[in-house]
Amino acid sequence: MRKFWCGFFIFWPIAAIIYSAVSPQFNWWFPGPSVTELGQRIDNLFYLILIIVTAVFIGTQVALGYCLWRASHNKEERAWFTHGSHNLEVIWSVVPSVILLFLALYQMDVWALYRVQSFFPKEAREAPVAEVTARQFEWRIRYPGLDEHGVPKKLHLKPQPDDLYTVNDLHVPIGRPVMINLRSDDVQHSFFLPHLRIKQDAIPGQIIPIWFKPERPGNFDLACAELCGWGHYKMRAQLIVEREVEFQAYLQKLRADQNYDGHATPSAVAKKDE
Amino acid sequence: MSVRWQSLIVGLACALAGCGGDGSQMRFVENSTLAKPVHRKARAVVKTTLEEHFGAPLNSVAWLELPVKYGRAEGKITAIDDQTLSVEFNAETMDLTGFDAAEFAGTELLLTSGTNQEKAIPLASFDGKTKTFEMSSLAVVPAVGDQFVAGGNVLKHGRKLYARHCQHCHGVSGDGDGPTAKYLNPRPRDYRQGKFKFTSTAGPAGKATRDDLRRILGQGIPGTYMPAFVPMLKDGELTAIIEYVRWLAMRGEVEWQLLGQFKDEYASDRAKKEAKESGGKESEIEKQIDSQLKEFVKSGLSALVQEVAGDLADKWIAAEEEGAAIIPELARVADSPESRKRGKDLFYGKVANCVNCHGLAAKGNGAQTEDVAKNLRTGELYPTPGLFDDWDQPVKPRDLTRGIYRGGRRPIDIYRRITQGIKGTPMPGAPKTIKSDEIWDLVNFVLSIPFESPAPKTASAHSIAGQSGEKGHAN
């Protein structure tokens, strides 16, 4: 029975490590490498913490296993009572504190870039590409209108006559920082882009800016990550990252569709989309 | 101990069975305002007729009289050999050996599971004996074990999707009375009158086209609880849901119309009335009604049902025909201050008289919303002031200052709303005397409202009591 407990407490850490090691092969891990560089840095922070806790986890498990093993083989030696050791307590208080302090300082620039507006890239901050409004149970998206050269105008906080509207379909250009303004029409939602490692609550009454710089084209999930009602699962939209030309063409198409009067062909540019 | 275990198992089984629930039965309109005046025996006839021609959701009948793209079979792919697919049909699918191979030629096989889910495979032929399909293209290659719907069976696939995504609001029979419906304002659509509000087709009788329904599913209805379902639902799934909704709407309308036909001849109080008039016994007259109804079921019912279904099918087919969708005579009149001014004059003018409902400030609180309206079907006045739709729900004219357009914000959408009205609501189509270019002026004006104050300053000073455009009304 003593051997059993030794085996039992050794089995779980080994199982946990094997499980973690094979996870990526079965897609039980991140949904691929991050599409943004900032997301990559967030992953790196995650891995740093993972390495630290893995080391601590293995260390404690080995110590536990060693104690059990030693006790199960030695009937002479008895456990003894102690009031504790001042030195040991200082060590196990100071070492984790130092680690935590290190993490707190080490992640500061990532956090600032991710959340603090004054650290956002200037070009993104000055020209938000779209406004995303979460609503039970969809994402309504508003782009600014296009000027006579087909260049997007400035996005105003209040709707403008030539704004372009779409739903559940967020297009952004690749390779430059883009910012969107997140709002909620009703309850709390959460704007979740797993491939970009972005998750931000949408709060009624607030406009929350989010920026990212996608480095890879593709069609990514946009989901709601805050239980917002019975239709929560319906808030499954897509983020399409495309080349600047395609993005501009998309906006043109949106404009053509939105101005459709039954005579002009809707989306003459639409062929590009197929 | 064993008894305890047994009771636990029985309890669990009951609980799980309860989860499965049998909420999937169609409800008949027993208690609706339309069914009440109809004699209960005539109601029973309507019910059996519907069961015969439509069945229940889990056991639906493909009534070929109706323009619904039914499917035929569903099952699993068991083997693939070059262009030939061997399949195994599931228990629900009827025996296909009897079908003509030609029936599947040129149709599609829709995959409902696996990596190619929602992709369609064009079929060249079907061999009933060996249960094999011949693919006419190799663009999509399925895998062994993939589930499919062949020759359609769209209705069954549609039922599953409808149950998952739509039923909790729109109800099992499409009566707009699912479990979540009572929390919503506006209420979810009740399809049973065959009326859809935002369509591209003409007139109050125009049905929704498949494209209209697809657009609503894709875009949602802003300002209501109807969300957009794309990209969560794929194209094939939308097709299936659309066919199922059409089927439900047709079922409801057949029910609705049959009850309407029976209303006069077989009124629920007929026996009482006649007994009073002739001094005869009520039970005698009941017997008379019974035999008359039995006679009718034998001789005239099937003709009546065919007629009702035929009319209805014609309307749905007409909606799909080319030219059914309203296309303005003229292209949009350029949006200019002059055009908006002309539109504004129309808005406040006597002919279009939009202001009557939409109000001086276009906030949806015109004089008409303070009036007691008349129910056009019963001829009675509504108990409370305000406007009501064909489902007897209170409706408010749109507040045009908010820039939320339920039927879509494209100029063509607004044009169609103005010319055709909104079906089932007091929003009428514009009078024919208003020409296409004038409608465009109105469209230009309406689209400009959220960005400027439309109320003339002097107007509010002279406003009639109860029409002050600036105040919001809570009704």
Interface residues (C-beta under 8 A of the other chain):
Chain A: R135 Q136 F137 E138 R140 P159 Q160 P161 Y165 V167 N168 D169 W230 G231 K234 M235 R236 A237 Q238 D257 Q258 N259 Y260 D261 G262 H263 A264
Chain B: H165 H168 T180 Q219 G220 P222 Y225 P227 A228 F229 V230 P231 M232 I326 I327 P328 L330 A331 R332 G403 R409 R410 P411 I412 Y415 W440 L447 S448 P450 F451
